């Protein structure tokens, strides 16, 4: 009788252990088995800031990534992540296992976007590029771009962030705010345009904002790195002589949604940026220049050129006298017209 009672007690005491072992084995199998072994696709799930674990599981269930919500909840708890799921946009392969899915959530392995901001992009162009990936709020972007408090926090001396959003390749995610993304881009500017470069610019009579402004004009005039020191030299020479810079992109800079060629009528536009009407540099940058444009401003070519004209292939012809410049303008304009007529006849 005593022996029988001992066996019963033993079985009763052993039952939780047996259940735990069986459940543990079942949980392990569940954890390592692919969610969809045959579906070769990816699923994107957005987890907003402040979302509870239960809501996260509900969202994953709705995305067909969690079949058994109870087991998934237990798995998250076992991995110690009941309160550690990071908000953000996640991309999961349908063949991922529940264990791997939980690890991605706990490590904050959110979806990153590789975004390239091209050299000499204007502020609207930068905004448009970021909006392609739904990374910013357009209204916030343009409001912050001229917000005095925000600009002061970034130590930007001008009245706009124009020119300070450094052109480069960034890895960004949608959990970032517009403010954070703009700050990242300005910090990249600080890391590339060094204090030493700014000191060198000051030795040439340019303060920090004028340095960026000058570089933006050089960048907008030519995309060829080898030409930029020549472009910079022309602008320096004209400044010394008190001549207007006559930089075409400045004549249309503040025209909204401008596309096409700069025309003679644009040269007469009343604008604080129009260097056909004002003397010296415009009040601020007109684009985000690349590093070679900054270097060209610091190390202009040692030439006496005062003029340049497009040769129609992206490069320019440089002249020291107005007569030579006018001759070159007529020559290359005629050449361009002939090529356009040839193209039309081919069509």
Secondary structure, 3 states (H helix, E strand, C coil): CHHHHHHHHHHHHHHHHHHHHHHHHHHHHHHHCECCCCCCCEEEEEECCCCCHHHHHHHHHHCCCCCCHHHHHHHHHHCCCCCCCCCEEEEEECCCEHHHHHHHHHHCCCCCEEEECCCCECHHHHHHHHHHCCCCCHHHHHHHHCCHHHHHHCCCCCCCCCCCCCCCEEEECCCCCHHHHHHHHHHHHHHHCCHHHHHHHHHCCCCHHHHHHHHHHHHHHCCCHHHHHHHHHHHHHHHHHCCCCCCHHHHHCCCCCCCCCCCHHHHCCCCCCCCCCCCCCCCCCCCECCHHHHHHHHCCCCCCCCEEEECCCCCEEEECCHHHHHHHHHHHHHHHHHHHHHHHHHC
